[in-house]
């Protein structure tokens, strides 16, 4: 089945030119059936530095545009995305295999973060600080960094760019984006819509938002360029570690959003119907290919059997199939490599004595597509592949006896992104969200691990990288801070009472 006409019609609906077929370009296949969507030109190595230099030169004038005026661009961009929500969502489904509802939800995230950033453009607040010296004033002021580099993953091919781009732009920076080689069409569409909007606003688009296509070497060149002042990278811990080391060599800032081996604790008082609904979406949504996907369920022994029975019943009948069809809840894995990683994890789980339910490949009619029934894996203790992240719909389940034991299990993995507790006990909820509770960047109560809103800063600890994107005060990552001392008197008193007379 060919989806080439679908791609053409989507770009036409956006008012953009569809990518020209490049026989030597990067091949893009849809995970829906494995068919070819397009061949996209990679950015030649000789052009990577040129693009970054354009962004640097543009940053020198963009930083002088008043922040509310920069917000006007982001507002108009968000409105354009809202108008084109349906074709953008359809493109996400085509390129990544997300179900239609999730594709539309991701586009809504782009709209939401633009709205957030527009308000922020009038709230880039500094501080006025009381000085110990008479006739002096202390200020903290915030200034643009320059060029912000963005490296995004396939699973959120539009939202991750927007989280960074909307804030970076209102903060006075220009952009250089290296998207996943598995989702270049989404990048071409969204970046194209941003530049189209900028032109409609009468802005010079050269260097404002540069797009780099290609494999790892393109990302490495982006990270290495001295004009790039911040690298925001979303992806695997392995990738993030390499980015962090390269940035550290130049004393360059990095903002890392990496993997997550996320857990939920289910307490004796939990509403089990709520748990089942939350676990189904968190573990099986996006075919388990979210960094916030639920991968570990830590269940009190007293309710273990009834909860497992309910989960098995739901997982057994989850609608797995073509993500473009109504009623489908679980689409395909992104590619064969993801399927092989899932099957290896299930094999390793059996080797350590696990009881594996489901997880086999589903016959959806396409040999080059990888649909699976989300798996439930029962273990007597947290071991084997359970302590590592597998980017697939596998839900490991272990029992616990004491709440302290459950928290220890939650924290006993390398990642620290998202976590949850299901309880009606106020003390358990408060302990879980306290300093002695979950060590993750996200700690939820009676809600699953995935589905964060843009109003709160998103990110995690440990091997998740420590970065924060989206809401709260995450805008500060995209600016540099200066402390200013202003003497409006006629004397020169020194701090700390030092006397130095000449």
TITIMAR-80740 format. One line per field, with one value per residue (C-alpha): residue number from 1; y, x, z. Coordinates in Angstrom, 2 decimals, decimal comma, padded with zeros to 5 digits. Layout:
N
i (NUM_...)
yy (Y_...)
xx (X_...)
zz (Z_...)
# end
This chain:
502
i (1_2_3_4_5_6_7_8_9_10_11_12_13_14_15_16_17_18_19_20_21_22_23_24_25_26_27_28_29_30_31_32_33_34_35_36_37_38_39_40_41_42_43_44_45_46_47_48_49_50_51_52_53_54_55_56_57_58_59_60_61_62_63_64_65_66_67_68_69_70_71_72_73_74_75_76_77_78_79_80_81_82_83_84_85_86_87_88_89_90_91_92_93_94_95_96_97_98_99_100_101_102_103_104_105_106_107_108_109_110_111_112_113_114_115_116_117_118_119_120_121_122_123_124_125_126_127_128_129_130_131_132_133_134_135_136_137_138_139_140_141_142_143_144_145_146_147_148_149_150_151_152_153_154_155_156_157_158_159_160_161_162_163_164_165_166_167_168_169_170_171_172_173_174_175_176_177_178_179_180_181_182_183_184_185_186_187_188_189_190_191_192_193_194_195_196_197_198_199_200_201_202_203_204_205_206_207_208_209_210_211_212_213_214_215_216_217_218_219_220_221_222_223_224_225_226_227_228_229_230_231_232_233_234_235_236_237_238_239_240_241_242_243_244_245_246_247_248_249_250_251_252_253_254_255_256_257_258_259_260_261_262_263_264_265_266_267_268_269_270_271_272_273_274_275_276_277_278_279_280_281_282_283_284_285_286_287_288_289_290_291_292_293_294_295_296_297_298_299_300_301_302_303_304_305_306_307_308_309_310_311_312_313_314_315_316_317_318_319_320_321_322_323_324_325_326_327_328_329_330_331_332_333_334_335_336_337_338_339_340_341_342_343_344_345_346_347_348_349_350_351_352_353_354_355_356_357_358_359_360_361_362_363_364_365_366_367_368_369_370_371_372_373_374_375_376_377_378_379_380_381_382_383_384_385_386_387_388_389_390_391_392_393_394_395_396_397_398_399_400_401_402_403_404_405_406_407_408_409_410_411_412_413_414_415_416_417_418_419_420_421_422_423_424_425_426_427_428_429_430_431_432_433_434_435_436_437_438_439_440_441_442_443_444_445_446_447_448_449_450_451_452_453_454_455_456_457_458_459_460_461_462_463_464_465_466_467_468_469_470_471_472_473_474_475_476_477_478_479_480_481_482_483_484_485_486_487_488_489_490_491_492_493_494_495_496_497_498_499_500_501_502)
yy (000,00_003,41_006,50_008,78_010,60_011,08_012,90_015,08_016,00_016,83_019,21_020,75_021,33_023,07_025,34_023,86_022,12_018,41_017,12_016,33_012,68_012,28_008,85_009,10_010,64_009,40_006,81_007,32_004,33_004,31_001,81_001,24_-001,11_-000,52_001,28_004,17_007,64_009,74_010,11_013,21_014,93_014,76_017,94_017,67_017,85_020,99_022,73_021,98_024,68_027,11_026,65_027,18_030,31_031,68_031,05_032,80_035,87_036,02_035,76_039,07_040,93_038,68_039,35_043,07_042,47_043,20_040,00_040,74_041,17_037,83_036,49_037,74_035,28_032,38_033,38_033,40_030,10_028,49_029,77_028,33_024,97_025,05_025,72_022,76_020,39_017,60_017,25_017,64_014,94_012,68_013,16_012,12_008,97_008,17_008,68_007,29_004,92_006,75_006,35_009,31_010,55_010,64_012,37_015,07_015,30_015,94_018,76_020,23_020,22_022,43_024,86_024,80_025,53_028,40_029,91_029,46_031,08_034,07_034,90_034,32_036,88_039,58_037,86_037,36_038,72_039,50_040,61_043,82_043,05_045,20_046,32_046,56_049,76_053,16_054,62_051,27_048,90_045,23_043,68_040,24_040,47_037,77_037,82_035,53_032,81_033,01_029,75_026,89_023,43_020,95_017,19_015,36_011,73_009,96_009,36_013,03_014,43_017,78_018,39_018,16_020,73_023,04_022,75_024,05_026,32_028,34_029,18_029,69_032,08_034,33_034,32_035,83_032,83_031,35_027,64_024,79_021,55_018,05_015,76_011,98_010,38_008,28_011,32_013,96_014,68_015,95_018,23_019,54_020,28_021,97_023,97_024,92_026,18_028,24_029,89_030,43_032,20_034,33_035,45_036,37_038,47_040,33_038,79_037,83_034,03_033,42_031,80_032,02_028,27_026,08_022,40_019,76_016,30_013,15_010,53_010,76_012,63_015,62_015,75_015,47_018,44_020,44_019,70_020,47_023,90_026,68_029,04_026,67_027,81_025,26_021,75_020,39_016,67_014,18_010,48_007,53_007,70_006,50_009,43_011,87_010,76_011,43_014,86_015,75_014,81_016,77_019,84_019,60_019,73_023,23_024,25_024,40_024,02_020,87_020,17_016,42_014,57_010,92_007,52_006,48_003,16_004,41_002,73_002,96_001,72_000,23_000,37_-001,74_001,18_001,93_002,22_-000,80_000,24_003,52_001,62_-000,59_002,37_004,30_001,32_000,48_003,93_004,43_001,03_000,39_003,91_004,86_001,14_001,70_004,14_007,13_008,06_008,28_004,90_002,77_-000,13_-001,34_-001,97_-002,51_-004,05_-004,77_-008,52_-008,36_-007,07_-008,61_-011,47_-009,49_-006,64_-009,02_-010,74_-007,41_-006,28_-009,51_-009,23_-005,69_-006,33_-009,43_-007,38_-004,14_-003,22_-003,60_-002,53_000,18_003,45_005,35_003,25_004,21_002,12_001,20_001,87_000,28_000,95_-000,52_-000,38_002,04_-000,63_-004,13_-003,10_-002,10_-005,41_-007,38_-005,46_-006,28_-009,97_-010,11_-008,54_-011,09_-013,93_-012,57_-012,27_-015,93_-016,85_-015,29_-017,14_-014,65_-015,56_-013,78_-012,97_-011,90_-009,93_-011,82_-010,25_-009,62_-010,47_-007,21_-008,17_-006,41_-008,29_-005,12_-003,76_-004,74_-004,91_-006,59_-007,45_-005,45_-007,80_-008,34_-009,93_-011,27_-011,45_-012,41_-009,71_-006,77_-008,32_-009,12_-006,85_-005,14_-002,87_-001,63_000,40_-001,39_000,99_-001,27_-002,15_-004,40_-004,03_-005,79_-006,55_-007,40_-007,71_-005,78_-005,99_-002,63_000,88_001,62_-001,46_-000,20_003,21_001,52_-000,56_002,56_004,27_001,27_001,86_004,07_006,39_008,93_010,39_009,61_007,73_007,31_005,99_004,80_005,16_006,64_007,01_010,64_009,68_007,37_010,06_012,68_010,40_009,43_013,08_014,09_014,17_010,58_009,35_009,03_010,26_011,07_014,43_013,55_012,02_011,57_010,48_008,46_009,14_007,29_008,08_009,49_012,43_015,48_018,96_021,82_023,97_021,95_021,62_018,25_016,14_013,77_012,88_010,41_008,84_010,76_013,67_016,29_018,64_020,48_021,61_023,28_025,07_026,53_028,46_026,22_029,34_030,19_027,36_029,33_032,54_033,71_035,60_038,76_040,47_044,26_046,68_050,29_053,11_056,22_058,06_060,09_057,82_054,39_052,19_048,65_045,51_043,73_047,04_046,87_050,03_050,79_054,51_055,89)
xx (000,00_001,40_001,03_002,95_-000,23_-001,12_002,17_001,61_-001,92_-000,80_001,92_-000,51_-003,02_-000,27_000,56_004,05_006,00_006,26_009,84_011,21_012,04_015,79_017,02_020,11_018,25_017,17_014,41_011,35_009,05_005,76_005,57_001,92_002,82_006,51_005,88_008,01_006,74_009,54_013,24_014,55_017,83_020,37_022,24_025,73_028,53_029,83_026,47_026,05_028,46_027,03_023,53_024,76_026,65_023,45_021,65_024,43_024,32_020,53_020,72_022,64_019,56_016,83_018,05_017,34_013,68_011,55_010,40_006,67_007,32_009,13_006,02_003,92_005,71_005,12_001,46_000,94_002,79_000,56_-002,53_-001,25_-000,66_-004,18_-005,67_-003,75_-004,20_-005,82_-003,20_-000,32_-001,81_-002,29_001,36_002,45_000,35_001,78_005,40_005,47_002,51_000,75_-003,02_-004,98_-006,00_-002,38_-001,23_-003,85_-002,92_000,69_-000,28_-002,34_000,82_002,45_-000,47_-000,43_003,28_002,99_000,23_002,39_005,38_003,38_002,41_005,99_007,24_005,95_007,21_010,97_011,40_014,67_015,18_015,92_018,04_018,68_022,30_024,36_025,93_024,17_023,04_023,53_021,12_021,61_019,79_019,60_018,86_018,32_019,67_019,47_022,08_022,36_021,90_019,94_020,49_017,62_017,97_014,64_013,50_010,99_008,30_007,33_008,46_006,67_006,05_009,68_010,75_007,93_008,68_012,16_011,51_008,64_010,58_013,91_012,38_010,64_013,86_015,64_017,47_017,60_017,20_019,06_017,05_018,31_015,23_015,27_016,12_012,97_010,67_012,05_008,70_007,16_010,17_009,92_006,23_006,49_009,63_008,18_005,03_007,13_009,10_005,93_004,41_007,54_007,38_003,71_004,80_007,26_010,29_013,60_013,64_017,29_018,94_015,86_015,13_017,60_016,82_019,56_018,72_020,75_022,30_024,38_027,28_025,01_024,04_027,66_028,58_025,74_026,91_030,53_029,97_031,09_028,30_025,69_025,36_022,81_022,08_018,68_018,74_015,91_016,57_018,39_020,69_023,53_023,00_022,61_025,84_027,74_026,10_026,86_030,53_030,91_029,24_031,34_034,51_033,47_031,86_028,65_025,20_023,19_019,55_018,97_015,64_016,58_015,11_012,75_012,12_008,96_007,09_003,73_003,07_-000,39_-001,35_-004,02_-006,47_-006,12_-009,11_-008,28_-010,56_-008,63_-005,33_-006,32_-007,36_-004,20_-001,92_-003,50_-002,79_000,56_001,94_000,28_-000,27_002,08_002,92_005,06_007,30_007,11_009,93_007,17_005,60_004,75_007,21_007,07_004,00_004,78_001,66_000,83_000,63_-002,90_-004,37_-001,91_-004,12_-007,30_-005,38_-003,41_-006,59_-008,11_-004,97_-004,70_-008,33_-007,83_-004,49_-005,91_-008,59_-006,73_-007,44_-004,09_-003,98_-003,78_-003,47_-005,45_-008,58_-011,20_-011,14_-007,46_-005,67_-002,27_-000,44_002,83_006,34_008,51_010,62_012,11_014,84_012,26_010,46_013,70_014,58_011,18_011,45_014,96_013,71_010,89_013,36_015,64_012,66_011,78_015,39_015,12_011,89_009,26_005,75_005,13_001,64_001,21_003,93_003,85_003,66_000,13_-000,91_-002,21_-001,57_001,70_005,00_007,06_005,16_005,61_002,44_002,57_000,18_001,37_002,99_002,54_005,53_005,19_008,34_008,81_011,46_012,79_015,53_016,71_015,46_013,04_015,81_016,57_014,42_013,06_011,28_008,28_004,93_006,16_004,64_006,65_004,73_006,22_004,62_005,63_004,81_005,73_005,42_009,07_009,98_007,83_009,54_012,93_011,93_010,68_014,04_016,29_016,83_019,20_016,55_014,46_011,85_008,25_006,54_003,12_001,35_-002,24_-003,63_-006,49_-004,17_-003,10_000,08_001,23_000,54_002,43_005,40_005,64_005,82_008,17_011,97_012,04_009,65_010,08_013,43_011,94_011,35_007,64_005,78_002,04_-000,81_-003,73_-002,78_-000,46_003,14_002,52_000,55_002,25_000,76_002,87_002,26_004,71_008,41_009,04_012,13_013,87_016,88_019,79_020,22_017,20_019,62_018,36_016,95_013,62_011,52_008,14_006,47_007,44_010,74_012,31_012,68_015,78_017,64_017,43_018,92_022,04_021,87_023,80_024,15_024,30_025,44_024,43_025,97_023,77_025,71_028,91_030,96_032,45_031,86_033,19_031,28_031,98_033,15_036,58_038,66_040,94_041,79_044,20)
zz (000,00_-000,95_001,22_-001,12_-002,14_001,53_002,12_-000,95_000,15_003,70_002,55_000,06_002,89_004,87_001,94_001,74_-001,00_-000,42_-000,24_-003,68_-004,18_-003,82_-005,01_-002,81_000,13_003,52_003,05_005,22_005,72_007,55_010,43_009,50_006,66_005,93_002,65_001,44_002,32_000,85_000,26_001,97_001,25_004,06_004,93_003,40_005,95_004,24_004,82_008,54_009,67_007,11_008,53_012,08_011,05_009,48_012,77_014,67_012,45_012,72_016,52_016,65_015,35_016,80_020,35_019,82_018,94_022,05_023,71_023,26_019,52_019,50_021,21_018,29_016,01_018,40_018,81_015,03_014,69_017,31_015,50_012,22_013,88_015,34_011,90_010,47_013,39_011,39_008,59_011,07_013,29_010,28_009,33_012,83_012,50_009,08_010,08_013,64_013,84_016,67_016,75_015,41_018,86_020,02_016,86_017,34_021,02_020,12_017,78_020,60_022,73_020,12_020,32_024,13_024,50_022,03_024,17_027,26_025,57_024,34_027,92_028,98_026,46_028,82_031,96_031,55_035,02_036,74_040,35_042,20_045,25_048,31_048,39_051,58_050,20_050,27_046,94_045,22_043,49_042,63_039,69_038,08_034,37_031,73_028,17_025,12_024,69_020,90_018,99_020,57_019,10_019,30_018,82_018,91_018,93_016,68_019,29_019,70_016,35_016,77_020,48_021,59_019,01_020,04_023,79_023,04_020,08_021,54_024,70_022,92_020,39_022,93_024,95_021,93_020,49_017,01_016,34_014,69_014,71_014,00_014,06_014,23_010,91_011,50_011,42_009,02_007,36_010,58_010,96_007,41_007,92_011,31_010,57_007,21_008,91_011,35_008,53_006,51_009,51_009,98_006,35_006,77_009,78_007,55_009,24_007,69_007,95_007,10_010,09_012,27_012,33_010,48_009,83_009,61_008,22_008,53_010,73_013,90_012,29_011,62_015,28_016,32_014,12_015,65_019,19_018,36_016,79_019,17_018,04_019,49_023,11_024,33_023,10_024,07_023,30_023,65_023,15_024,66_027,66_025,43_023,07_025,95_027,59_024,35_023,99_027,60_027,30_024,05_025,59_028,73_026,66_025,55_028,86_026,83_028,32_027,68_028,44_028,43_028,29_028,16_029,03_031,77_033,51_035,16_037,99_039,71_043,23_043,87_047,55_049,35_049,38_045,66_043,34_041,16_038,31_038,13_038,21_035,30_033,15_033,99_033,43_030,08_028,66_030,36_029,37_026,01_024,69_021,83_021,80_024,90_023,02_025,36_027,70_030,35_029,53_032,55_032,64_036,25_038,42_042,11_043,66_047,31_047,80_049,22_045,93_043,50_042,22_041,47_039,85_037,62_036,53_035,51_033,71_031,77_030,70_029,43_027,70_026,00_024,25_023,55_019,91_018,11_014,48_011,87_013,80_011,18_011,79_014,33_017,48_017,36_020,65_019,96_016,73_015,47_016,85_014,95_013,20_013,25_015,66_018,26_017,83_018,22_021,39_022,86_022,07_023,54_026,77_027,02_026,44_029,17_031,50_031,00_031,73_035,21_035,93_034,82_033,76_030,45_029,23_025,60_023,79_020,50_017,08_015,85_012,33_010,89_007,28_006,55_006,53_006,90_009,90_013,54_015,60_019,01_021,79_024,86_027,34_031,07_032,81_036,35_038,48_042,11_042,52_040,54_038,40_034,89_032,10_034,51_035,80_032,27_029,90_026,84_024,47_023,91_025,55_028,36_031,82_034,55_037,73_041,17_044,62_047,73_051,44_053,03_051,62_052,35_050,30_047,43_047,40_047,46_044,42_042,63_043,20_042,55_038,82_036,87_035,43_037,32_034,99_035,98_038,80_040,38_043,45_043,63_047,12_049,15_052,15_052,59_054,40_051,61_049,02_051,01_051,71_048,03_046,94_049,77_049,87_051,16_048,48_044,73_043,39_039,98_038,34_038,06_041,03_040,49_042,76_041,37_037,77_035,41_034,58_031,08_029,77_031,28_030,82_029,50_032,60_034,67_033,95_032,31_032,99_035,35_037,42_037,29_033,83_032,58_032,33_034,79_032,17_032,38_029,43_028,97_031,91_035,30_035,15_032,49_030,29_032,31_030,58_027,34_028,75_030,52_033,80_034,62_038,00_037,72_040,42_039,86_041,88_041,74_044,47_044,51_046,83_046,28_049,36_048,96_049,81_053,11_054,57_052,94_053,17_050,25_050,02_047,42)
# end
